[in-house]
């Protein structure tokens, strides 16, 4: 089911097709993002739907620290492109076998992400109110 191309990202390269970037250096290797990283792989797709599906698969692999076993290097760990392609292709195909379950998981992850965002906004508001109340004592 390979309908994407994986390459090493080069700075200032423009990609016309839908794409996502995956960090390849450091302990956050495997982290997906729509904006480019300095040290990253780029995965290029034919359509936006495939990009979205693979983004969530990549996100789940990163969150579960799947890539830690493939890291090389003693000072700054990194992922090799060949290792990434081999492991990623196999895992993506495996996870997309049950596409209905994948869609349910993606929906749940999006809901959790929205809840987390709301939680952080509430925490920021609480901290702002605390600062305002405490500021009265500093006058």
SELOVO-873557 format. One record per residue (C-alpha): residue number from 1; residue in one letter; y, x, z. Coordinates in pm, whole numbers, plus 32768, in hexadecimal, padded with zeros to 4 digits. Each point is the difference from the previous one (the first is absolute). Layout:
% residues N
<r><num>NUM</num><residuo>A</residuo><py>Y</py><px>X</px><pz>Z</pz></r>
...
***
This chain:
% residues 139
<r><num>1</num><residuo>X</residuo><py>8000</py><px>8000</px><pz>8000</pz></r>
<r><num>2</num><residuo>X</residuo><py>80E7</py><px>8126</px><pz>7FCB</pz></r>
<r><num>3</num><residuo>X</residuo><py>8144</py><px>7F76</px><pz>7F72</pz></r>
<r><num>4</num><residuo>X</residuo><py>80ED</py><px>8108</px><pz>8086</pz></r>
<r><num>5</num><residuo>X</residuo><py>805D</py><px>816D</px><pz>7FCC</pz></r>
<r><num>6</num><residuo>X</residuo><py>802B</py><px>80F3</px><pz>8122</pz></r>
<r><num>7</num><residuo>X</residuo><py>80DA</py><px>8134</px><pz>7FD3</pz></r>
<r><num>8</num><residuo>X</residuo><py>80C8</py><px>80F4</px><pz>80CF</pz></r>
<r><num>9</num><residuo>X</residuo><py>8167</py><px>7F86</px><pz>8014</pz></r>
<r><num>10</num><residuo>X</residuo><py>810F</py><px>80E1</px><pz>7F76</pz></r>
<r><num>11</num><residuo>X</residuo><py>8162</py><px>7FE1</px><pz>8081</pz></r>
<r><num>12</num><residuo>X</residuo><py>80F4</py><px>7F37</px><pz>7F2A</pz></r>
<r><num>13</num><residuo>X</residuo><py>7EE9</py><px>7F6A</px><pz>7F2B</pz></r>
<r><num>14</num><residuo>X</residuo><py>803B</py><px>7E98</px><pz>7F95</pz></r>
<r><num>15</num><residuo>X</residuo><py>7ED7</py><px>7F13</px><pz>7FEC</pz></r>
<r><num>16</num><residuo>X</residuo><py>8032</py><px>7ECB</px><pz>7F26</pz></r>
<r><num>17</num><residuo>X</residuo><py>7EBD</py><px>7F54</px><pz>8068</pz></r>
<r><num>18</num><residuo>X</residuo><py>7FB9</py><px>7F78</px><pz>815E</pz></r>
<r><num>19</num><residuo>X</residuo><py>7FAB</py><px>811D</px><pz>80EC</pz></r>
<r><num>20</num><residuo>X</residuo><py>7FE3</py><px>806C</px><pz>8169</pz></r>
<r><num>21</num><residuo>X</residuo><py>8018</py><px>814F</px><pz>80B0</pz></r>
<r><num>22</num><residuo>X</residuo><py>7F04</py><px>808C</px><pz>80F4</pz></r>
<r><num>23</num><residuo>X</residuo><py>8060</py><px>811B</px><pz>80EA</pz></r>
<r><num>24</num><residuo>X</residuo><py>7F1B</py><px>812F</px><pz>7FDC</pz></r>
<r><num>25</num><residuo>X</residuo><py>807C</py><px>80F2</px><pz>810C</pz></r>
<r><num>26</num><residuo>X</residuo><py>8002</py><px>7FEE</px><pz>8177</pz></r>
<r><num>27</num><residuo>X</residuo><py>7F4C</py><px>7F26</px><pz>80FB</pz></r>
<r><num>28</num><residuo>X</residuo><py>8086</py><px>7EC7</px><pz>7F51</pz></r>
<r><num>29</num><residuo>X</residuo><py>7F4C</py><px>805A</px><pz>7EBE</pz></r>
<r><num>30</num><residuo>X</residuo><py>7F90</py><px>7EC9</px><pz>7F49</pz></r>
<r><num>31</num><residuo>X</residuo><py>8133</py><px>7F35</px><pz>8067</pz></r>
<r><num>32</num><residuo>X</residuo><py>8067</py><px>7F1A</px><pz>7EE1</pz></r>
<r><num>33</num><residuo>X</residuo><py>8167</py><px>7FAA</px><pz>7FAC</pz></r>
<r><num>34</num><residuo>X</residuo><py>80C4</py><px>7F6B</px><pz>7EDE</pz></r>
<r><num>35</num><residuo>X</residuo><py>810D</py><px>8110</px><pz>8018</pz></r>
<r><num>36</num><residuo>X</residuo><py>7FA5</py><px>8164</px><pz>7FA9</pz></r>
<r><num>37</num><residuo>X</residuo><py>7F99</py><px>810C</px><pz>80F8</pz></r>
<r><num>38</num><residuo>X</residuo><py>8042</py><px>8170</px><pz>7FC4</pz></r>
<r><num>39</num><residuo>X</residuo><py>7E91</py><px>805E</px><pz>8018</pz></r>
<r><num>40</num><residuo>X</residuo><py>7F3F</py><px>7EDE</px><pz>7F6F</pz></r>
<r><num>41</num><residuo>X</residuo><py>7F11</py><px>7F78</px><pz>7F00</pz></r>
<r><num>42</num><residuo>X</residuo><py>806E</py><px>7EE6</px><pz>7F1F</pz></r>
<r><num>43</num><residuo>X</residuo><py>7F16</py><px>7EE5</px><pz>7F9E</pz></r>
<r><num>44</num><residuo>X</residuo><py>806D</py><px>7F55</px><pz>7EBD</pz></r>
<r><num>45</num><residuo>X</residuo><py>7F88</py><px>7EA0</px><pz>7FA6</pz></r>
<r><num>46</num><residuo>X</residuo><py>800A</py><px>7F18</px><pz>7ED5</pz></r>
<r><num>47</num><residuo>X</residuo><py>8081</py><px>7ED4</px><pz>80C5</pz></r>
<r><num>48</num><residuo>X</residuo><py>80AB</py><px>7FAD</px><pz>8149</pz></r>
<r><num>49</num><residuo>X</residuo><py>7EDA</py><px>7F39</px><pz>808D</pz></r>
<r><num>50</num><residuo>X</residuo><py>7F17</py><px>812E</px><pz>7FF1</pz></r>
<r><num>51</num><residuo>X</residuo><py>8110</py><px>80D3</px><pz>80A1</pz></r>
<r><num>52</num><residuo>X</residuo><py>8021</py><px>7F09</px><pz>8121</pz></r>
<r><num>53</num><residuo>X</residuo><py>7E87</py><px>7FEB</px><pz>8037</pz></r>
<r><num>54</num><residuo>X</residuo><py>7FD2</py><px>8179</px><pz>8002</pz></r>
<r><num>55</num><residuo>X</residuo><py>8132</py><px>802D</px><pz>80E0</pz></r>
<r><num>56</num><residuo>X</residuo><py>7F59</py><px>7F34</px><pz>8114</pz></r>
<r><num>57</num><residuo>X</residuo><py>7EB5</py><px>80B6</px><pz>7FD5</pz></r>
<r><num>58</num><residuo>X</residuo><py>80B7</py><px>814C</px><pz>801B</pz></r>
<r><num>59</num><residuo>X</residuo><py>80C2</py><px>7F82</px><pz>812D</pz></r>
<r><num>60</num><residuo>X</residuo><py>7EC0</py><px>7F9B</px><pz>80B2</pz></r>
<r><num>61</num><residuo>X</residuo><py>7F5C</py><px>8151</px><pz>7FB7</pz></r>
<r><num>62</num><residuo>X</residuo><py>8133</py><px>80B5</px><pz>8087</pz></r>
<r><num>63</num><residuo>X</residuo><py>8011</py><px>7F2A</px><pz>813B</pz></r>
<r><num>64</num><residuo>X</residuo><py>7E8E</py><px>803C</px><pz>8047</pz></r>
<r><num>65</num><residuo>X</residuo><py>8037</py><px>817A</px><pz>7FD8</pz></r>
<r><num>66</num><residuo>X</residuo><py>7EFF</py><px>8007</px><pz>7EE7</pz></r>
<r><num>67</num><residuo>X</residuo><py>809D</py><px>8134</px><pz>7F61</pz></r>
<r><num>68</num><residuo>X</residuo><py>7FF3</py><px>80E0</px><pz>8136</pz></r>
<r><num>69</num><residuo>X</residuo><py>7EA0</py><px>8072</px><pz>7FAB</pz></r>
<r><num>70</num><residuo>X</residuo><py>8078</py><px>807C</px><pz>7EAA</pz></r>
<r><num>71</num><residuo>X</residuo><py>812C</py><px>80C9</px><pz>807B</pz></r>
<r><num>72</num><residuo>X</residuo><py>8004</py><px>8175</px><pz>7FB2</pz></r>
<r><num>73</num><residuo>X</residuo><py>80E1</py><px>8113</px><pz>8083</pz></r>
<r><num>74</num><residuo>X</residuo><py>8036</py><px>8097</px><pz>8155</pz></r>
<r><num>75</num><residuo>X</residuo><py>8179</py><px>7FE9</px><pz>8030</pz></r>
<r><num>76</num><residuo>X</residuo><py>8067</py><px>7EDA</px><pz>7F26</pz></r>
<r><num>77</num><residuo>X</residuo><py>7ED6</py><px>7F27</px><pz>7FA6</pz></r>
<r><num>78</num><residuo>X</residuo><py>7FF7</py><px>7F6D</px><pz>7EA2</pz></r>
<r><num>79</num><residuo>X</residuo><py>7F29</py><px>7F2F</px><pz>7F17</pz></r>
<r><num>80</num><residuo>X</residuo><py>7F7A</py><px>8094</px><pz>7EBF</pz></r>
<r><num>81</num><residuo>X</residuo><py>8030</py><px>7F2B</px><pz>7ECA</pz></r>
<r><num>82</num><residuo>X</residuo><py>7E91</py><px>8016</px><pz>7F96</pz></r>
<r><num>83</num><residuo>X</residuo><py>7F87</py><px>7F99</px><pz>815C</pz></r>
<r><num>84</num><residuo>X</residuo><py>80FB</py><px>7EE5</px><pz>800C</pz></r>
<r><num>85</num><residuo>X</residuo><py>7F9C</py><px>7F77</px><pz>7EAA</pz></r>
<r><num>86</num><residuo>X</residuo><py>7E8C</py><px>800D</px><pz>804F</pz></r>
<r><num>87</num><residuo>X</residuo><py>8019</py><px>7F5D</px><pz>8157</pz></r>
<r><num>88</num><residuo>X</residuo><py>8110</py><px>7F09</px><pz>7FA4</pz></r>
<r><num>89</num><residuo>X</residuo><py>7F58</py><px>7F7B</px><pz>7EC7</pz></r>
<r><num>90</num><residuo>X</residuo><py>7EB8</py><px>7FC7</px><pz>80B5</pz></r>
<r><num>91</num><residuo>X</residuo><py>80A3</py><px>7F5B</px><pz>812D</pz></r>
<r><num>92</num><residuo>X</residuo><py>80E8</py><px>7F24</px><pz>7F2F</pz></r>
<r><num>93</num><residuo>X</residuo><py>7EDD</py><px>7F82</px><pz>7F2D</pz></r>
<r><num>94</num><residuo>X</residuo><py>7F37</py><px>7FBB</px><pz>813B</pz></r>
<r><num>95</num><residuo>X</residuo><py>811B</py><px>7F41</px><pz>80A7</pz></r>
<r><num>96</num><residuo>X</residuo><py>804D</py><px>7F31</px><pz>7EC8</pz></r>
<r><num>97</num><residuo>X</residuo><py>7E96</py><px>7F8B</px><pz>7FDB</pz></r>
<r><num>98</num><residuo>X</residuo><py>804A</py><px>7EDB</px><pz>80E6</pz></r>
<r><num>99</num><residuo>X</residuo><py>8153</py><px>7FA4</px><pz>7F6C</pz></r>
<r><num>100</num><residuo>X</residuo><py>8027</py><px>7EB9</px><pz>80C0</pz></r>
<r><num>101</num><residuo>X</residuo><py>7FD7</py><px>80B4</px><pz>814D</pz></r>
<r><num>102</num><residuo>X</residuo><py>80F6</py><px>8108</px><pz>7F87</pz></r>
<r><num>103</num><residuo>X</residuo><py>8104</py><px>7EF1</px><pz>7FB8</pz></r>
<r><num>104</num><residuo>X</residuo><py>7FCD</py><px>7F6C</px><pz>815D</pz></r>
<r><num>105</num><residuo>X</residuo><py>8026</py><px>8158</px><pz>809E</pz></r>
<r><num>106</num><residuo>X</residuo><py>813F</py><px>8046</px><pz>7F3D</pz></r>
<r><num>107</num><residuo>X</residuo><py>8090</py><px>7EB1</px><pz>806C</pz></r>
<r><num>108</num><residuo>X</residuo><py>7FAE</py><px>804F</px><pz>816C</pz></r>
<r><num>109</num><residuo>X</residuo><py>809A</py><px>815D</px><pz>7FE3</pz></r>
<r><num>110</num><residuo>X</residuo><py>8141</py><px>7F6F</px><pz>7F6F</pz></r>
<r><num>111</num><residuo>X</residuo><py>8018</py><px>7F06</px><pz>811D</pz></r>
<r><num>112</num><residuo>X</residuo><py>7FCB</py><px>8114</px><pz>80FE</pz></r>
<r><num>113</num><residuo>X</residuo><py>810B</py><px>80D3</px><pz>7F56</pz></r>
<r><num>114</num><residuo>X</residuo><py>80F7</py><px>7EDE</px><pz>8015</pz></r>
<r><num>115</num><residuo>X</residuo><py>7FAC</py><px>7FCB</px><pz>8170</pz></r>
<r><num>116</num><residuo>X</residuo><py>8031</py><px>8173</px><pz>8044</pz></r>
<r><num>117</num><residuo>X</residuo><py>8151</py><px>7FFC</px><pz>7F50</pz></r>
<r><num>118</num><residuo>X</residuo><py>806D</py><px>7ED2</px><pz>80CE</pz></r>
<r><num>119</num><residuo>X</residuo><py>7F89</py><px>80A9</px><pz>813E</pz></r>
<r><num>120</num><residuo>X</residuo><py>80CF</py><px>8138</px><pz>7FB5</pz></r>
<r><num>121</num><residuo>X</residuo><py>8132</py><px>7F2A</px><pz>7FB8</pz></r>
<r><num>122</num><residuo>X</residuo><py>7FD3</py><px>7F4F</px><pz>814E</pz></r>
<r><num>123</num><residuo>X</residuo><py>7FDB</py><px>814C</px><pz>80B6</pz></r>
<r><num>124</num><residuo>X</residuo><py>8141</py><px>807E</px><pz>7F5E</pz></r>
<r><num>125</num><residuo>X</residuo><py>80B7</py><px>7EC5</px><pz>806B</pz></r>
<r><num>126</num><residuo>X</residuo><py>7F81</py><px>8026</px><pz>8165</pz></r>
<r><num>127</num><residuo>X</residuo><py>8071</py><px>816A</px><pz>8009</pz></r>
<r><num>128</num><residuo>X</residuo><py>8156</py><px>7FA1</px><pz>7F76</pz></r>
<r><num>129</num><residuo>X</residuo><py>802A</py><px>7EF3</px><pz>810B</pz></r>
<r><num>130</num><residuo>X</residuo><py>7F97</py><px>80F5</px><pz>810D</pz></r>
<r><num>131</num><residuo>X</residuo><py>8106</py><px>80FB</px><pz>7F87</pz></r>
<r><num>132</num><residuo>X</residuo><py>810F</py><px>7EF3</px><pz>7FFD</pz></r>
<r><num>133</num><residuo>X</residuo><py>7FB0</py><px>7F95</px><pz>8165</pz></r>
<r><num>134</num><residuo>X</residuo><py>7FEE</py><px>8165</px><pz>807F</pz></r>
<r><num>135</num><residuo>X</residuo><py>8140</py><px>805B</px><pz>7F4B</pz></r>
<r><num>136</num><residuo>X</residuo><py>80BB</py><px>7F0C</px><pz>80E2</pz></r>
<r><num>137</num><residuo>X</residuo><py>7FB0</py><px>80E5</px><pz>8125</pz></r>
<r><num>138</num><residuo>X</residuo><py>8092</py><px>8130</px><pz>7F50</pz></r>
<r><num>139</num><residuo>X</residuo><py>815B</py><px>7F6F</px><pz>7FD0</pz></r>
***
